[in-house]
Amino acid sequence: MMPMIRPIGPLLPALLASARAATYYVTNATVSASDGSADAPFGSLRDCVSQLSVDGAPGSCLFLEGEYAFSETVEVRGLRGEVDDRYIIGAAPDAAVTLIGTVDVPGPWIWQNDTLTDGTVLPEGHWVAEMPAGAADPWQLFLDGGMQTVARWPNAFWHDRSCFNDTLWAHGSPDSTYCGPELRDVQYAGPCRLVDATYDHPTDADLASTGLNLTGAAAILNIGHWYTFAAMITEHAPGWGNFTYARDDGDASENIEGWKVNKYKPQHDLYYVEGLVSLIDAPTEWAYDRASRTVHLRTTADDHPAAHRVQARVREYALAITGCSYLSVRDLSFFALTLYAAAEDNRPENDVHDLSFESLELIHPSAQKRRRIHAARPRRAQRLKGPARSPLEARAHAAEVLHAGLD
């Protein structure tokens, strides 16, 4: 009797997919020659993704154990897997992998407790070090993995979560005025000037008593009835109980997209200011001076930063994914870094669908970039116009627009 031969049609695609799928490896070690094999892994994710594109068939890019600092965002484009045959970017089996968007700030660190070059007398001493050569301006700082607080007044901190306490904001006065053309409450029309009324709240010090010149600081303003905005202080002097701020790029008649101060009730204003070196007066506070490219920091116990790992964030994204489908990103930790996935437009070749993100740990994936405004006039972020841009091009363009200003 002839043995029964069962049809294998349903299994054939899976068998072919298994046969053709390639697995490549990525290392953080220095490599001289590589083919992506376990014995000669690629030295960067970009090289591995490029190889997947050349292969034209679903495969895997797997990181070997370790920490990977991303000096650039890797664009992942045009990887089209299938339901049962996905592309994979992830960790090798049993490998602990962390992708970071920071650079170490090794120093040398110098204690500074006198007067800055601009004549500002420091209220307290702190540590100072230069950013590494070639590194971008940072917007977030970590000490042994713990996020430090951008120096601010009134004081509030990340480490004890007091930064979420609205009673630690300063208060505005009914004498404040607003300059936006969207304003309906015309009785408050005038320059964009906030007049401090924190002296009416006995638990807080008032603006004038700080004795600081806050010109160039970021002002975080809860002035839109319930909306909050960020602007730059353009005019202030020691002893002043008010400051003028910029909400546009020089044309006060043009509204910034996102500023919605139609209803303005200055007696409800709350605010705080941040970002100047002169505001550092408590442990865990930091600031960055763009002119000198120096990081200023007070450690938790004012001990030497050399006893700790100091990391400055300089990158947003590890991956920018577009025009992909049936792609999995899995088993990775992200520190001060995240990933981006979106269709650029409505064209089918740029469609994004059936992506999966599995067992990812994201620690401090997002952060404001107000730290980049020091000593620079803010510009508004304009809606991108013209030909379609890739995610990287769009992000690069936005960074260029916002380089001297707030995001």
C-alpha positions in Angstrom: 0.0 0.0 0.0 1.4 3.3 -1.0 1.9 5.8 1.9 -0.4 8.7 2.0 1.2 11.9 0.8 -0.3 15.0 2.4 -0.2 18.3 0.6 2.4 20.7 2.0 1.1 23.8 0.1 0.1 25.7 3.3 3.5 25.0 4.8 5.6 26.0 1.8 5.6 29.8 2.3 6.6 29.4 5.9 9.4 27.0 5.0 10.7 29.3 2.2 10.5 32.3 4.6 12.5 30.4 7.2 15.1 29.4 4.7 15.6 32.9 3.3 15.4 34.9 6.6 18.8 36.2 7.6 19.9 37.1 11.1 22.5 39.8 11.5 24.2 41.1 14.7 25.3 44.5 15.9 28.1 45.2 18.4 29.2 48.2 20.3 32.8 47.1 20.0 35.2 48.5 17.5 35.2 46.4 14.3 37.6 46.5 11.4 35.7 44.1 9.0 32.2 42.8 9.4 29.6 40.8 7.5 26.9 40.9 10.3 27.6 37.3 11.5 27.9 36.5 15.1 31.7 36.3 14.7 31.9 39.5 12.7 29.0 41.7 13.7 28.2 45.1 12.2 29.5 48.1 14.1 26.3 50.1 13.8 22.6 49.6 13.4 22.7 51.7 10.2 24.9 49.2 8.5 22.7 46.3 9.6 19.5 48.0 8.3 21.2 48.8 5.1 22.0 45.1 4.6 18.4 44.2 5.2 17.4 46.7 2.5 20.0 45.1 0.1 18.7 41.6 0.9 15.2 42.5 0.0 13.8 39.8 2.2 12.7 39.8 5.8 15.5 39.3 8.3 16.7 40.4 11.7 19.1 43.0 13.2 19.9 41.8 16.7 22.0 43.8 19.2 24.6 41.9 21.3 24.8 42.6 25.0 25.7 46.1 26.0 25.0 49.9 25.9 24.8 51.7 22.6 25.1 55.4 22.3 23.4 56.8 19.3 25.2 59.7 17.6 22.7 59.8 14.8 19.1 58.7 14.1 18.9 55.6 12.0 16.2 55.8 9.2 14.4 52.6 8.6 12.6 52.8 5.3 10.9 50.4 2.9 11.1 47.2 4.9 8.0 45.3 3.9 7.6 42.0 5.7 4.7 39.6 5.7 2.1 38.4 8.2 4.2 35.3 9.0 7.6 36.7 8.1 8.4 39.9 9.9 11.4 42.1 10.0 12.9 42.3 13.5 15.1 44.9 15.2 15.8 43.8 18.8 18.2 42.2 21.2 19.9 39.0 20.7 18.6 36.1 22.9 19.2 36.7 26.6 21.1 39.9 25.8 20.5 43.0 28.0 20.6 46.0 25.6 20.2 49.7 26.3 20.1 52.4 23.6 21.1 55.8 25.0 20.8 59.3 23.6 23.4 60.8 25.9 27.1 61.6 26.0 29.1 61.4 29.1 30.5 64.7 30.6 33.7 63.5 32.2 35.1 66.9 33.1 37.5 68.1 34.4 34.9 69.6 36.9 35.8 72.8 38.6 34.0 74.3 41.6 32.8 77.8 40.9 31.5 80.1 43.7 32.3 83.6 42.7 31.2 85.9 39.8 30.3 84.9 36.3 32.1 86.6 33.3 28.9 88.7 32.7 29.2 90.1 36.3 26.5 88.0 37.8 27.2 87.1 41.4 26.4 83.5 42.0 24.0 82.9 45.0 25.6 79.5 45.7 28.6 77.6 44.4 28.4 74.7 41.9 30.4 72.5 39.6 31.3 73.4 36.0 32.6 71.3 33.1 32.8 71.8 29.3 30.7 69.7 27.0 32.7 67.1 25.0 34.1 68.5 21.7 31.7 67.9 18.8 28.7 67.1 21.0 25.4 69.0 20.4 23.9 71.3 23.0 22.2 69.2 25.7 18.7 69.7 27.0 18.6 67.1 29.8 21.1 66.0 32.4 21.4 62.9 34.5 23.5 62.0 37.5 23.9 58.3 38.0 20.8 57.8 35.9 18.7 60.3 37.9 17.3 63.3 36.1 18.5 66.6 37.3 16.2 69.7 37.5 16.8 72.7 35.2 17.6 75.6 37.7 14.4 77.6 38.3 12.7 80.1 40.5 10.7 79.5 42.5 12.5 76.3 43.4 10.9 72.9 42.7 12.5 69.6 41.9 12.2 66.4 40.0 13.8 64.2 42.6 10.9 64.8 45.1 8.3 65.5 42.4 7.6 68.9 43.9 7.9 70.2 40.3 4.3 69.0 39.9 3.1 71.1 42.8 1.3 74.3 41.4 1.7 76.0 44.8 5.4 76.3 44.0 4.7 78.5 41.0 5.0 82.3 41.2 1.9 84.5 40.8 1.0 87.2 38.4 -0.7 90.6 39.0 -3.8 92.1 37.5 -1.4 94.8 36.2 0.1 92.3 33.7 -0.6 92.8 30.0 -0.6 90.7 26.9 0.5 91.5 23.3 -1.0 88.7 21.2 -3.5 89.6 18.4 -5.8 86.8 19.4 -6.6 88.6 22.7 -10.3 89.4 23.3 -9.9 91.0 26.7 -8.7 94.3 25.2 -8.4 96.0 28.6 -5.3 94.0 29.2 -3.7 94.7 25.8 -0.2 96.0 25.9 3.3 94.7 25.8 3.8 91.0 26.8 4.7 91.9 30.4 4.2 89.9 33.5 4.0 91.8 36.7 4.8 89.7 39.8 2.4 89.4 42.7 4.1 86.6 44.5 4.6 89.0 47.4 0.9 88.6 48.1 1.6 84.9 49.0 3.5 85.0 52.3 5.1 81.5 51.8 7.0 82.7 48.7 9.7 85.2 48.0 8.9 87.8 45.4 10.6 88.3 42.0 12.2 91.6 42.9 13.9 90.1 46.0 15.8 87.5 44.0 18.3 90.3 43.0 18.9 88.5 39.7 18.8 89.7 36.1 16.6 87.2 34.4 16.9 88.5 30.9 17.4 85.4 28.6 15.7 83.0 31.0 12.8 80.8 29.9 9.5 81.9 31.4 6.9 79.1 31.7 3.6 81.0 31.7 0.2 79.6 32.7 -1.5 82.7 31.3 -4.1 81.4 28.8 -6.8 80.8 31.5 -5.7 77.2 31.6 -3.1 77.0 28.8 0.6 77.1 29.5 3.3 78.4 27.2 7.0 79.0 27.2 8.7 82.2 26.1 11.9 84.1 26.6 12.4 87.0 29.0 13.7 89.8 26.9 13.8 92.6 29.5 14.5 92.4 33.2 16.9 93.8 35.7 17.9 93.1 39.4 15.2 94.5 41.7 12.5 94.6 39.0 9.1 93.0 39.9 8.1 92.5 36.3 9.6 91.3 33.0 8.8 91.5 29.3 8.8 88.4 27.3 8.8 87.4 23.6 6.0 85.4 22.1 6.8 85.8 18.4 9.7 86.1 16.0 9.7 89.9 15.8 6.3 90.5 14.2 3.9 91.1 17.1 0.9 91.2 14.6 1.4 87.5 13.7 0.0 84.9 16.1 2.2 81.9 16.9 0.5 78.7 16.2 -0.4 77.1 19.6 -0.6 80.4 21.6 -4.3 80.6 22.6 -4.6 83.5 25.0 -7.9 84.6 23.7 -9.2 84.8 27.3 -6.7 86.6 29.5 -7.3 87.0 33.2 -3.9 88.2 34.6 -5.0 87.8 38.2 -5.0 84.0 37.6 -1.5 84.0 36.1 1.0 81.5 37.4 4.6 81.2 36.2 8.2 80.2 36.9 11.5 81.0 35.2 14.3 78.6 34.5 17.6 78.0 32.6 20.1 80.6 33.8 23.3 79.6 35.6 22.5 82.3 38.2 19.4 80.4 39.2 21.4 77.4 40.5 21.0 77.6 44.3 20.0 74.0 45.4 21.3 70.5 44.9 20.2 68.6 41.8 19.8 71.8 39.8 21.7 72.4 36.6 22.0 74.8 33.7 23.9 75.0 30.4 25.6 78.1 29.0 25.7 77.9 25.2 28.2 80.7 24.8 30.9 78.8 26.8 29.5 75.3 26.1 29.7 74.6 29.8 27.5 72.4 32.0 26.8 73.8 35.5 25.6 71.4 38.2 25.0 71.0 41.9 25.2 67.4 42.9 23.0 65.9 45.6 25.6 66.4 48.3 27.7 68.9 46.5 30.3 66.2 46.2 32.6 66.0 43.2 30.9 64.9 39.9 33.9 62.7 39.2 32.4 60.3 41.7 29.4 59.9 39.5 28.4 59.3 35.9 27.1 62.6 34.4 25.2 62.2 31.1 23.9 65.0 28.9 21.1 64.3 26.5 21.9 65.2 22.9 19.6 62.9 20.8 15.9 62.5 20.4 15.4 59.3 18.3 17.2 56.0 17.9 15.0 55.0 14.9 12.9 56.9 12.4 10.6 54.4 10.8 8.6 55.1 7.6 7.3 53.2 4.7 7.5 49.9 6.6 5.1 47.1 7.5 5.3 43.8 9.5 8.3 45.1 11.4 8.9 44.3 15.1 11.0 46.3 17.5 11.5 44.3 20.7 13.4 43.5 23.8 15.2 46.8 24.1 15.7 49.5 26.7 15.8 53.1 25.7 17.4 55.7 28.0 17.0 59.4 27.2 16.0 58.3 23.7 12.9 57.1 21.9 11.8 56.0 18.5 9.6 57.5 15.8 7.2 55.8 13.3 4.9 57.5 10.9 3.8 57.7 7.3 5.2 60.8 5.6 2.2 61.3 3.4 -0.7 59.5 1.8 1.3 57.7 -1.0 1.1 53.9 -0.7 4.9 53.5 -0.7 5.1 55.6 2.5 2.3 53.7 4.3 3.1 52.4 7.8 1.1 49.4 9.1 1.4 46.3 11.2 4.3 47.5 13.2 4.8 45.9 16.7 6.7 47.2 19.7 7.3 44.4 22.2 8.9 44.4 25.6 10.4 47.8 25.3 11.5 49.8 28.3 11.5 53.6 27.8 13.2 55.7 30.5 13.0 59.5 30.1 12.0 59.1 26.4 10.7 62.7 26.1 11.9 66.1 27.4 11.4 69.8 26.7 14.2 71.6 24.9 13.9 74.9 26.6 17.5 74.5 27.7 18.6 75.5 24.2 17.4 79.1 24.4 20.0 80.6 26.6 21.3 83.9 25.2 19.3 83.5 22.1 16.0 85.0 20.9 13.3 82.4 20.4 11.9 81.8 17.0 8.5 80.2 16.4 8.2 76.7 15.0 6.6 77.1 11.6 4.5 74.4 10.0 6.6 72.6 7.5 5.8 73.6 3.9 7.0 72.6 0.5 8.0 69.1 -0.8 7.5 66.1 1.5 10.4 65.5 3.9 11.5 62.3 5.4 11.2 62.0 9.2 14.9 62.8 9.5 14.7 65.8 7.2 11.6 67.1 8.9 13.3 66.7 12.3 16.5 68.3 11.1 14.5 71.2 9.6 12.6 71.7 12.9 15.9 71.6 14.8 17.3 74.3 12.5 14.3 76.5 12.9 14.3 76.1 16.7 18.1 76.0 17.2 18.1 79.5 18.6 14.7 79.3 20.3 12.1 77.3 22.1 10.5 74.1 20.8 
